[in-house]
Each structure stands twice: as structure tokens, then as C-alpha cells.
Amino acid sequence: MSKPTIPYLTDFLNDEGVLQSTSPLQTLCSPERFTSLVKAGKRDTLLEKFHTEKERFIQLEWLSSVVITQEYNDAEELREGEDTGQVDEDENAILYVPIYKSYEERPLPETFADWQALKTPEYLSNQKLNGFDYNGVQVSLNLTNQSGIVDLKVFEDYAKAAGGTIFPFNFKADTPDGNAIIPFTDEASFLDFVNEFSTRRVNLF
């Protein structure tokens, strides 16, 4: 096997033509770090930033593997023809033959839209936490809110059957920052909320 050609690395070079650091930088790939930023209210571009950082991490991991393989292959090349101290059946000296390693194929870049479509665990978890804005309240699309909505709908059905109503009431909703109260004065406004919540939550499955 001949020595493999090093992959194209131009986009990893700085203005002086020197290879940039191959150390994966601190990124948002940590779920704990990601969640803390969500709870801090930095939601507008957080998912896109997470994806950008994730892609950079993957590329730097690949670049690091290329450098390691290159160093190995260079060392093998230097040993080519070296006397191994062994002889073959005809008493001829056995010279060292390099055993080269192939370079890993570079990962194809993934667009933010493609990542969203895959609905990865990170994406789904944080979409559920972030939820949607309802009259100024960032309602999480989680099971706790869903259960509360279902219970209230059942209670209203029982109340209506008895000729009454549970309205008005305050719904205690989970949000990325804790709990928040959403007042509902009538059934129509509550059903609008239920429809928007259920539509958005179903889209995450």
C-alpha cells in the first residue's frame, strides 16, 4: 500500500497558512450547559448556535484524527527500507515495509434544517423545555403541562354535565424559568390554548 494523500485541509488553515488548533473547543454539546442557557432566557438563537458548535466539534474531531494519521504515516515512511535484522529463506535481509493507515472520510456538513428534521434527543428535549409563547408566557411542551390540561378539560366536562363551569380559573404552567400563571376567563380562550399546545407538542413526535 502506497502512502495515502492527506485530505484537503485548506479551510482549516489561518491567514499564514498554518493549521489551526485541532483541540475541540468548549462547546454547547453538554446538555447541562445547554439547559442552563435556556433557563437564562437566551432562547432566540440558542438552537442554531448549538448546531453550529456541534458541527464545529465534529469537524475538529475529524481534523484531529487526520493529524494523528499523518504523523503515523510520516513515521512509517521514515522507516521504509530499514533493516529489520531478519532474513528470508534465501538469507536475504528483510527490509522494513511501511504499513500505512488510511485517512478517515471527512463528515459531511449537516444543515440546521436537516438537524431539526431528524428530531435528535437534544433538539426534542430543548424544544419541549422552550415550548411556545402564549400571551407573554413561555409554556413548556412537557408532560406535566399536558396532564394539567387534560385534567382541567375533564373537570370542565363534569361541571358542564352538572350545569356548572370551572371558569374562570388560573392555570399554573411549567416554563423554562419555573412556573407562571395563565388566567382563563372562558372555555373559548382555554380551547384555543389547548389547540395550540397540542398541535405544537404532537409535532415533536
C-alpha positions, 0 to 999 in steps of 0.5 A: 500500500502506497502512502495515502494523500492527506485530505484537503485541509485548506479551510482549516488553515489561518491567514499564514497558512498554518493549521489551526488548533485541532483541540475541540473547543468548549462547546454547547454539546453538554446538555447541562450547559445547554439547559442552563442557557435556556433557563437564562432566557437566551432562547432566540438563537440558542438552537442554531448556535448549538448546531453550529458548535456541534458541527464545529466539534465534529469537524475538529474531531475529524481534523484531529484524527487526520493529524494523528494519521499523518504523523503515523504515516510520516513515521512509517515512511521514515522507516521504509527500507530499514533493516529489520535484522531478519532474513528470508529463506534465501538469507536475504535481509528483510527490509522494513515495509511501511504499513500505512493507515488510511485517512478517515472520510471527512463528515459531511456538513449537516444543515440546521434544517436537516438537524431539526428534521431528524428530531435528535434527543437534544433538539426534542428535549430543548424544544419541549423545555422552550415550548411556545409563547402564549400571551407573554408566557413561555409554556413548556411542551412537557408532560406535566403541562399536558396532564394539567390540561387534560385534567382541567378539560375533564373537570370542565366536562363534569361541571358542564354535565352538572350545569356548572363551569370551572371558569374562570380559573388560573392555570399554573404552567411549567416554563423554562424559568419555573412556573407562571400563571395563565388566567382563563376567563372562558372555555373559548380562550382555554380551547384555543390554548389547548389547540395550540399546545397540542398541535405544537407538542404532537409535532415533536413526535 
